[in-house]
Amino acid sequence: MAGGAALPPKENHAETFARLRDAHAREVTEDYVEMIADLIVEEGEARAVSLAARFGVTPATVNNTIKRLERDGFVSSRPYRSIFLTDAGQTLADKCRERHRIVYDFLIALGLDAQIAEFDAEGIEHHVSAETLDVFRAFTEGRKGES
């Protein structure tokens, strides 16, 4: 591999892909709780129609996802009413927002344009390990100390 560290051998492809599938499954949950939290702050409430507009999906898709989030204990809702985060949902939304901020700050510290960093952080945040986040945070905090 030219110019970079050699990649470690992939001993267990199945384990790697299982972790990726798990991350993809969590991605929708995380995006929804984060968006519900944002809507509550921005508009005072979160409604299915607002979620559908923000995500570019049908109201039926939102309703199915909200039912799953209710079942999993992240939200509470009633027909034709606002959607509320449970304590578990708020905790997850806060964790996602912090993870997003760390990745975004890291990408900005590397010199990326803010719009590109925002777009890329949205994808990376769902797949980055706690260890990598710690490195991103340390790198960014070290760069702030240099300013």
C-alpha positions in Angstrom: 0.0 0.0 0.0 1.7 3.2 -1.2 2.1 6.0 1.4 0.1 4.5 4.2 0.2 1.9 7.0 -0.6 -1.7 5.9 -4.1 -2.8 6.7 -4.4 -5.6 9.2 -5.5 -8.9 7.8 -9.2 -9.5 7.8 -9.4 -12.6 9.9 -13.1 -12.7 10.3 -15.1 -11.1 7.5 -18.4 -12.3 9.0 -17.7 -10.5 12.3 -16.9 -7.3 10.4 -20.0 -7.4 8.3 -22.2 -8.3 11.3 -20.9 -5.1 13.1 -21.7 -3.1 10.0 -25.2 -4.5 9.7 -25.8 -3.6 13.4 -24.5 -0.1 12.8 -26.8 0.3 9.8 -29.8 -0.9 11.9 -29.0 1.6 14.7 -28.5 4.4 12.2 -32.3 4.9 11.6 -33.0 4.9 15.3 -30.3 7.4 16.0 -31.3 9.7 13.2 -34.9 9.7 14.3 -34.3 10.4 18.0 -31.8 13.1 17.1 -34.3 14.7 14.6 -37.1 14.5 17.2 -34.9 16.3 19.7 -34.0 18.9 17.2 -37.7 19.5 16.2 -38.7 19.9 19.9 -36.0 22.5 20.3 -36.7 24.3 17.0 -40.5 24.1 16.8 -41.6 23.2 20.3 -42.9 19.8 19.2 -42.1 16.9 16.9 -44.9 15.7 14.6 -44.8 12.9 12.0 -45.5 15.3 9.1 -42.4 17.3 10.1 -40.3 14.2 10.3 -41.5 13.0 6.9 -40.6 16.4 5.4 -37.1 16.5 7.0 -36.2 12.9 6.0 -37.9 13.0 2.6 -40.0 9.9 3.3 -43.7 9.1 3.4 -45.8 9.6 6.5 -46.4 5.8 6.5 -42.6 5.3 6.8 -42.5 7.7 9.7 -45.4 6.0 11.4 -43.8 2.6 11.1 -40.5 3.8 12.5 -42.2 5.7 15.4 -44.1 2.4 16.3 -40.7 0.6 16.4 -39.2 3.4 18.5 -42.1 3.2 20.9 -41.7 -0.5 21.2 -38.0 -0.1 21.8 -38.7 2.5 24.5 -37.2 5.6 22.8 -40.4 7.6 22.2 -44.0 8.0 23.3 -46.8 9.2 21.0 -50.5 9.1 20.5 -52.4 9.4 17.1 -52.6 13.0 15.8 -50.4 14.3 18.7 -46.8 15.2 19.1 -44.0 12.7 19.5 -42.0 12.8 22.8 -38.6 11.3 23.7 -38.5 9.1 26.7 -35.5 9.4 29.0 -33.8 6.7 27.1 -34.6 8.5 23.8 -33.2 11.8 25.1 -30.1 10.1 26.4 -29.5 8.5 22.9 -30.2 11.8 21.1 -27.7 13.6 23.4 -25.1 10.9 22.8 -25.6 11.0 19.0 -25.4 14.8 19.0 -22.1 14.7 20.9 -20.7 12.0 18.6 -21.7 14.1 15.6 -20.0 17.2 17.1 -16.7 15.2 17.7 -16.6 13.9 14.2 -17.5 17.2 12.7 -14.9 19.1 14.7 -12.3 16.5 13.7 -13.1 16.9 10.0 -12.9 20.7 10.3 -9.5 20.4 12.1 -8.3 18.4 9.1 -9.2 21.4 6.9 -12.4 20.2 5.3 -15.1 22.7 4.2 -17.9 23.0 6.8 -20.6 21.8 4.4 -18.5 18.7 3.4 -17.6 18.1 7.1 -21.3 18.2 8.1 -22.4 15.8 5.3 -19.5 13.3 6.1 -20.0 13.6 9.8 -23.6 12.5 9.4 -22.5 9.2 7.9 -19.3 8.6 9.9 -21.0 9.2 13.3 -23.0 6.0 13.1 -20.0 3.8 12.3 -17.2 5.1 14.4 -16.0 3.2 17.5 -15.6 4.7 20.9 -11.8 4.3 20.6 -11.7 6.2 17.4 -13.9 9.0 18.8 -11.5 9.3 21.7 -8.6 9.8 19.2 -10.7 12.3 17.2 -11.5 14.3 20.4 -7.9 14.2 21.6 -6.6 15.4 18.1 -9.1 18.2 18.0 -8.5 19.3 21.5 -4.7 19.2 20.8 -5.2 21.4 17.8 -7.3 24.0 19.8 -4.3 24.2 22.2 -2.0 25.2 19.3 -4.2 28.1 18.3 
